Amino acid sequence: MFQEWGFLLGEIWVLLALAALIGLLAGWIIWGRASSYEGGDVTNLQADLDACRAKHADKDAYIKDLEADLAACQAARDTAPVAAPVPVAAPVAAEPEGVDYDGDGVIEGKDEGVKPDTLTAARGGVADDLKMIKGIGPKMERLCNDLGFFHFDQVASWTADEVAWVDANLEGFKGRVSRDNWVEQAKVLAAGGTTEFANKVKDGGVYD
């Protein structure tokens, strides 16, 4: 019986020794790792965390700078004066070339048709307002005066051949007499009548 108790006590001591050894081993592992975390590993982790925080702060600052730049650009755009549209000049119609105005089958240039009677100056020193004929503006009126035409009755009396001559000799405006029917308008005005266009000129709605 005592031998059995001695055997059991021996086993107990062996087990206690093993438990103590296991405990020492586990403690060494746990405390060893903890000490390593408390040393270099913890320092490294803290450094990485600080670096991430610094990058995050730099990112926030960069975003704020971009937002400020965007706001400044939008404000400048909203307050910038709007440029007026550049007017596009109307295309200038090319002068007809090689037109047989008198219909004789021969293109004679400035010698087309027959030159009408002209005046060196307006009768009584007062010319009619040829601008009341549609198709005669200020520049055209000066050209007509240079050619010797100052009055409605002059234009009203032109024959077909005379119209052909004037058409061919209106530098820069060739063919305008026929296209704008000057003779028909001049006949009305020479007789003391008026036209819708002449009324507009009188009212100052065309050239003033």
C-alpha positions as CSV (number, residue, x, y, z in Angstrom):
1,M,0.0,0.0,0.0
2,F,2.8,2.4,0.9
3,Q,4.5,1.5,-2.3
4,E,1.4,2.6,-4.3
5,W,1.2,5.9,-2.4
6,G,4.9,6.5,-3.1
7,F,4.3,5.8,-6.8
8,L,1.4,8.2,-6.9
9,L,3.4,10.9,-5.1
10,G,6.2,10.4,-7.6
11,E,3.8,10.9,-10.5
12,I,2.4,14.0,-8.9
13,W,5.8,15.5,-8.5
14,V,6.6,14.7,-12.1
15,L,3.3,16.3,-13.2
16,L,4.0,19.4,-11.1
17,A,7.4,19.7,-12.5
18,L,6.0,19.4,-16.0
19,A,3.3,22.0,-15.2
20,A,6.0,24.3,-13.9
21,L,8.1,23.9,-16.9
22,I,5.2,24.5,-19.2
23,G,4.3,27.6,-17.2
24,L,7.8,28.9,-17.5
25,L,7.9,28.3,-21.2
26,A,4.5,30.0,-21.8
27,G,5.6,32.9,-19.6
28,W,8.8,33.3,-21.6
29,I,6.9,33.3,-24.8
30,I,4.3,35.8,-23.7
31,W,6.6,38.2,-21.9
32,G,9.2,37.9,-24.6
33,R,6.7,39.0,-27.3
34,A,5.3,41.7,-25.1
35,S,8.8,43.0,-24.5
36,S,9.5,43.0,-28.2
37,Y,6.3,45.0,-28.8
38,E,7.3,47.4,-26.1
39,G,10.6,47.8,-27.9
40,G,11.4,48.1,-31.6
41,D,8.0,46.9,-33.0
42,V,6.0,49.4,-31.0
43,T,8.3,52.2,-32.1
44,N,8.0,51.2,-35.7
45,L,4.2,51.0,-35.5
46,Q,4.0,54.4,-33.9
47,A,6.3,55.8,-36.6
48,D,4.1,54.4,-39.3
49,L,1.0,55.7,-37.6
50,D,2.5,59.2,-37.4
51,A,3.6,59.1,-41.1
52,C,0.0,58.2,-42.1
53,R,-1.4,61.0,-40.0
54,A,1.1,63.4,-41.6
55,K,0.1,62.3,-45.1
56,H,-3.5,62.7,-44.2
57,A,-2.9,66.2,-43.0
58,D,-1.0,67.0,-46.2
59,K,-3.9,65.7,-48.3
60,D,-6.5,67.8,-46.4
61,A,-4.3,70.9,-46.9
62,Y,-3.9,70.1,-50.6
63,I,-7.7,69.7,-51.0
64,K,-8.3,73.0,-49.3
65,D,-5.9,74.7,-51.6
66,L,-7.6,73.2,-54.6
67,E,-11.0,74.3,-53.4
68,A,-9.7,77.9,-52.8
69,D,-8.3,78.0,-56.3
70,L,-11.6,76.7,-57.8
71,A,-13.6,79.3,-55.9
72,A,-11.3,82.1,-57.1
73,C,-11.6,80.9,-60.7
74,Q,-15.4,80.8,-60.5
75,A,-15.5,84.2,-58.9
76,A,-13.3,85.6,-61.7
77,R,-15.4,84.0,-64.4
78,D,-18.7,85.3,-62.9
79,T,-17.3,88.9,-62.6
80,A,-15.5,89.0,-65.9
81,P,-17.1,91.4,-68.5
82,V,-18.8,89.7,-71.4
83,A,-17.1,90.6,-74.6
84,A,-19.4,92.1,-77.1
85,P,-19.8,90.0,-80.2
86,V,-17.7,91.1,-83.1
87,P,-19.9,92.3,-85.9
88,V,-19.5,90.4,-89.1
89,A,-19.3,92.6,-92.1
90,A,-21.9,91.7,-94.8
91,P,-20.3,90.3,-97.9
92,V,-19.8,92.8,-100.6
93,A,-21.5,91.8,-103.8
94,A,-19.1,91.6,-106.6
95,E,-19.6,94.0,-109.5
96,P,-21.0,92.3,-112.6
97,E,-18.4,92.1,-115.3
98,G,-18.9,91.8,-119.0
99,V,-22.6,92.7,-119.0
100,D,-24.3,93.9,-122.2
101,Y,-26.5,96.6,-120.6
102,D,-27.8,98.0,-123.9
103,G,-28.6,94.6,-125.3
104,D,-26.8,95.3,-128.6
105,G,-24.8,92.0,-128.4
106,V,-21.6,93.9,-127.8
107,I,-19.9,94.3,-124.4
108,E,-18.5,97.8,-124.6
109,G,-17.6,98.5,-121.0
110,K,-18.1,102.1,-120.1
111,D,-19.3,102.9,-123.6
112,E,-22.4,100.8,-123.2
113,G,-25.6,102.6,-124.3
114,V,-25.9,106.3,-124.6
115,K,-24.7,108.9,-122.1
116,P,-27.6,111.0,-120.8
117,D,-27.6,114.8,-120.7
118,T,-25.8,116.0,-117.6
119,L,-25.5,119.2,-115.6
120,T,-22.4,120.8,-114.2
121,A,-24.3,121.9,-111.0
122,A,-27.7,121.7,-109.5
123,R,-30.4,124.0,-110.9
124,G,-30.6,127.1,-108.7
125,G,-27.8,125.6,-106.5
126,V,-30.3,123.2,-104.9
127,A,-30.2,119.5,-105.7
128,D,-33.0,117.1,-105.1
129,D,-32.5,114.6,-102.3
130,L,-31.6,111.6,-104.6
131,K,-31.4,109.4,-101.4
132,M,-35.2,109.2,-101.5
133,I,-34.7,106.8,-104.4
134,K,-34.3,103.4,-103.0
135,G,-30.8,102.1,-103.9
136,I,-29.2,105.6,-103.7
137,G,-27.4,106.1,-100.4
138,P,-25.0,109.0,-99.5
139,K,-22.1,107.6,-101.3
140,M,-24.1,106.8,-104.4
141,E,-25.7,110.2,-104.3
142,R,-22.2,111.8,-104.4
143,L,-21.3,109.6,-107.4
144,C,-24.4,110.6,-109.2
145,N,-23.6,114.3,-108.6
146,D,-20.1,113.7,-109.9
147,L,-21.6,112.2,-113.1
148,G,-23.8,115.3,-113.5
149,F,-27.1,114.0,-112.1
150,F,-28.8,116.2,-109.4
151,H,-32.5,116.0,-110.0
152,F,-35.4,113.5,-110.0
153,D,-36.5,114.6,-113.5
154,Q,-33.1,113.8,-114.9
155,V,-33.3,110.2,-113.7
156,A,-37.0,110.0,-114.7
157,S,-36.2,110.9,-118.3
158,W,-33.5,108.2,-118.9
159,T,-34.2,105.9,-121.9
160,A,-33.2,102.3,-121.9
161,D,-29.9,103.1,-123.7
162,E,-29.2,105.9,-121.1
163,V,-29.9,103.5,-118.2
164,A,-27.4,101.1,-119.8
165,W,-24.7,103.8,-119.9
166,V,-25.3,104.8,-116.2
167,D,-25.4,101.1,-115.2
168,A,-22.0,100.7,-116.8
169,N,-20.4,103.8,-115.4
170,L,-21.4,103.6,-111.7
171,E,-18.0,102.6,-110.4
172,G,-18.4,100.1,-107.6
173,F,-22.2,100.0,-108.1
174,K,-22.6,98.8,-111.7
175,G,-26.1,97.7,-112.7
176,R,-27.8,99.4,-109.7
177,V,-30.1,101.6,-111.8
178,S,-31.8,98.6,-113.4
179,R,-31.8,96.4,-110.3
180,D,-33.4,99.1,-108.0
181,N,-35.8,100.6,-110.7
182,W,-34.5,104.1,-110.2
183,V,-36.4,105.5,-113.3
184,E,-39.8,104.4,-112.0
185,Q,-39.2,105.8,-108.5
186,A,-37.8,109.1,-110.0
187,K,-40.9,109.6,-112.2
188,V,-43.1,109.5,-109.1
189,L,-40.9,111.8,-107.1
190,A,-40.4,114.2,-110.1
191,A,-44.2,114.5,-110.4
192,G,-44.5,115.6,-106.7
193,G,-45.6,112.2,-105.4
194,T,-43.9,110.0,-102.9
195,T,-43.0,106.4,-102.2
196,E,-42.9,104.3,-99.1
197,F,-39.1,104.4,-99.1
198,A,-39.1,108.2,-99.6
199,N,-41.3,108.6,-96.6
200,K,-38.9,106.6,-94.5
201,V,-36.1,108.8,-95.6
202,K,-38.1,111.9,-94.8
203,D,-38.9,110.6,-91.3
204,G,-35.2,110.0,-90.7
205,G,-35.5,106.3,-90.4
206,V,-32.9,105.3,-93.0
207,Y,-29.7,107.4,-93.1
208,D,-29.9,109.5,-89.9
